[in-house]
Amino acid sequence: MNPITEPFFSLLWAGAATTRSGGKEPVELNPGDVVYVAPETKHWHGAAPDSDFAHIAVMNVVDGASNEWLEPVEAEYDALRCIDEAAKSM
């Protein structure tokens, strides 16, 4: 998980992904989807359970801009994968 000091846009180029920002519910992404993350907002993104993904990230580079990596999100990410797999088996 990481916050950034400048606005951040991400365009999902290929595959499928999941993103979460600002403590909101996770959102599924498909090719062509665009995500906006406001400055100083914690966020993460990763491939959907059954897919790889590629994205283009755009951030304004200014003096003092930064990207700080915070706590790992594997447990949250793995939990989403388990929910997805359970839903598919129903």
Long-range contacts (C-beta under 8 A, 24 or more apart in sequence): 1-42, 1-43, 1-44, 1-69, 1-70, 1-71, 1-72, 1-73, 2-42, 2-43, 2-44, 2-67, 2-68, 2-69, 2-70, 3-40, 3-41, 3-42, 3-43, 3-68, 3-70, 4-37, 4-39, 4-40, 4-41, 4-59, 4-65, 4-66, 4-67, 4-68, 5-39, 5-40, 5-64, 5-65, 5-66, 5-67, 6-39, 6-59, 6-60, 6-61, 6-62, 6-65, 7-36, 7-37, 7-38, 7-39, 7-59, 7-60, 8-36, 8-37, 8-43, 8-57, 8-58, 8-59, 9-34, 9-35, 9-36, 9-37, 9-57, 9-58, 9-59, 10-34, 10-35, 10-37, 10-45, 10-55, 10-56, 10-57, 10-58, 11-55, 11-56, 11-58, 12-53, 12-54, 12-55, 13-53, 13-54, 13-55, 13-56, 14-52, 14-53, 14-54, 15-47, 15-48, 15-51, 15-52, 15-53, 15-54, 16-47, 16-48, 16-50, 16-51, 16-53, 17-45, 17-46, 17-47, 17-48, 17-51, 17-53, 17-55, 18-45, 18-46, 18-47, 18-48, 18-77, 18-80, 19-43, 19-44, 19-45, 19-46, 20-44, 20-45, 20-76, 26-80, 29-53, 42-70, 44-73, 44-76, 44-77, 46-73, 46-77, 48-84, 49-80, 49-81, 49-84, 49-85, 50-84
